[in-house]
């Protein structure tokens, strides 16, 4: 099969190309190529990974919508006009909202209530590309939680760094539930959807979710690090929630996805355990310190 990939220089794109030998891949750089100049006519599928991801320091709302919504729709329309059979769009769990604390996990049929520009722009892009679907043009959407693995940056990298550096952390006794997906499992899912030329809305994820405490202990185990966790006093968590609510939500809140429908429909099982994925990430971190 011949596929074109946008955003191929990102974390998911570089790993997809490195771990995939079954496809003939054309890389599309939307920073240097205009959509009007791209020729998709030789491709069976387009994997659209290019995006403006969530920026910790913020970005103008119009920038999220211009890149994540408008550009995505332009690429999808061009792919359809060139006879591409399938458009696979990498979306995010943030289209559902920000938290499942106090509620059941989100699944493929859950209603979407995105709250920030990143989630809103991705959700609007989903609706636009789905409107293009017909018998000759299939659209597949993959909603993903936090992706981790060798080469990861941002939150997961910082968490490994924190566990490695400190002998004690005030993060014991946290019973939240957060879904994550190892890059190897995400790539296996994307490949499966392309090979089977599937359409629909799918959720990526490892086979189980983790509490913050359990994830930290697993990272410590793979680092062969003795780590002591203490439970933080409720008055301090209240103070954190007032000063830094985003940090409070990431550490103590839940964001759980249920991908049972995806795995059943696709007859797919994530091939790697979370322990495998954490081990690879930790090995990479140690070798690149």
N, C-alpha and C positions, 0 to 999 in steps of 0.2 A: 504494500500500500504506500501511497505517496501522501505525505501530510505537510502542511505549512504551519509553522509555529511563530506567533508573535510573542514578544517579551522573552525571547530565548536566553537572554543574558541574566535573567533573574534566578532566584534560588530554585524554583520549581523547574524552570526551563533548562538550566544547565544540567540538573540532575536527570531530567527526562531524556535529554540527548545522550548523556553519558551512559545511562542504564538501558537504552533502547537500541537494539540492533535489527529489529524486525521491520522497520519502516525506512523508506527513503524520505529524508527530512530536508525541507527548505526553511531556512531561518529568515524571518521578516523583521527588519528593524524599522519600527514606526517613528523613530527619532530622526532618521535620515531619509526614509522613503515616504512619499505621499501615497495615500490610498489609491488615488486615481492612476498611479503609475504601476501598481502591483498587478502581476499576472498570476491568478490562482487557477488557471484553466487546466493545469496538469496535475492538480491535487484532488485526492478523494475526500480529505477532511482538512479542516482548519482548526487548530488548537489555539485559542485566543487567551494568552496569559498576560499580555501587556496591560498594565494598570497603574494608577496612582494609589499606592497602599496607604493605610492609615498613618498619618504623620503625627508623631508625638508633639512636635512643636506647632502643629497646625498648618493648614494651607487654605487658600481662598476657596469658598464653596464652589465657585464657578469652575475652578481648576479640576475638582473631583468630577463634576458633571461633564465637562468638556472631554476629559480623557476616558473616564470609566463608562459613561453613557453614550455620548455622541460619537466618539471614535469607535467604540465597539459596534454600534449600529452601522456606521459607515463600512467597517470591515466586513460585517456579516452580509450586508446588501451586495458588496462587491463580490464576495465569495459566491453568493447565490447566482448572481448574474453571469458568473464564469462557469457555472455548472458543477460547483462543488456539492457533494452529496450530504455532507454532515458538517455542522458548526458546533464545536465543543467550547463552551464558555466557562472559564474559571471564576466562580463567584465566591461568596463568603458567608459564614454563619451569621455575620452581623446584619444580614437582610432580615433575620428574625427579630432582632432587638439586641439588648445588651446583657440580659441576665435571665437565668431560669431559677434563681433563688426563690424558694417557696412554691415552685410549680413543677410540673412534670417536664421531662426532656422534650425538646422540639423534634419533630420528625418531618418527613417530606411533605406532609399534608398540613402542617401547622401554618397559621396565618402569619404574615410578615408585618412587622411594625418597626422598621429601621429608624434609629434615632439620630445618627450622626450623618454628615455629608458622604462619608465613605460608604456606609451601608445603604443610604438612600440612592446614591448614584449607581451602585451595583444592582439594586433591586429594579430601578427603572430600566437599566440596560437589559436585565433578564426579560422584562415584559416586552421590550422592543424587539429583541431577537426572536422571541417566541412567536411574535406576530408574523414573522417571515416564514414560519414552518408550513410546509405542504408535503405532498406525497414524494416530491423529488428533492426536498431540502429538509433534512432532519436537524433538529436543534437539541443538544444535550447541555444541561447546566449542572455543574458540580459545586455544591456549597461546602466549604471546608472550614474546620476550626483551626486553631494554631498548628502550624506545620513545624516539625523539628527534624533534626538529623545533622550529619556532618556538614559544616559550613553555615549553620544557622546563625542568625544575628538577633539583635534586639532582646526581647524579654527572656526567651529561653536561654540564650547565651549568658545573659546577666545572672540568671538563676544558677547556672552551673558555676560561674565565677564566684558567686556569693558562697555557695556550699563549699567550694574548694578553699576559699580564703579563711572562713570563720569556723571556729570550733563549736560555737553555740549560736542558735537562732531562736528568736521568739515566735516560732511558727508551729508549735506543737498543738495537737488537739483540734485541728481544723477539719471539719467534716463536710466541706462543700464537694461538689462534683463538677469537674471540668473535662471536656472532651479535647483530645489532641489527636494528631495524625502524623505518623512517621512518614517521611518523604518516600520511602520505599513502598509503603502501602498506598499512598496517594498516586504514585506513578503506575503501580499495578492496576489501580482502578481506572485511571485515564486510558491506559493501553487497552484494557478490557472493553471499555465503552467504544473505543475507536475500532477495534478488531470486530466487534459484534455490530457496529454501526447502529448503536442504540440511540434512542431519543427519550427525553423526559428530564425531570428534576431529581438529582441524586445527592446524597450526603456522604462525604468522606469521613473516615474515622478509624481509629484503632478498635480492637475488640472490646475494650473496657475504658471507662473514664477513671479519673484520679482525683483525690482530694489534694490540696496543696501540700499537706503534711506527707501523704503517701508518695507524692512525686519527688519531694525533697529527699525523703529517705531512700528512694530507689536511686536517685542520682548519687547520693553519698555512698551507697553500696557499690555502685559501678566505679566510683572514684577510689574505692577501698579506703574510705575516710570515716573515722569515728566522729560522729556528729551528735551533739546534744540539743534537743529541742525542748523549749519550755513554752507553756501556754501563756499567752499575753493576757493581761488583766482587761476586763471589759471596759473600764474607764479609758484605757489607752486606745483601744479599738474605736471607741466613740470619738475620741479626739482626732484620730487619723481620718475617720470618715468625714469629719468636718473640714479638716485642713487639706487632705488629699483624697477625695472620694474615689478617684480613678485607681489609685494604688490599693485602696481598701477593697474595691470590687474585684480587682485581679487576684488578690491574695485570699480573700475570704468569701467572695461571691461564687455562685455556680453559673456555668454555661455548658449545659449538657445537651448533646445531640443523640438521637436514636436513629441509626441507619439500618434498622432491621428490614425495612421495605426495600431499600436499595440493594442490599445483599441478597435478599430473596428473589427480587425481580431479575437481577443480573446473574444469579447463581454464582455469586462471588464471595470469597472469604479472604480478608486481609492476610497476606502470606507471612507477615512478620509479626512477632509479638512486640509489645511496648518495651520489654526488657532488651530485645535485640536492638531496637531503635535507640534507646537511651545509651546502651553500651557503645554503639557506633559513634554517637554524638560525643560521649565522654572521651573515647579514644582519640577522636579528632581534636578535641579541645586540648588534651594533654600534649599531643604531638605538635600543636601549633602555638603553644604558649610562648 
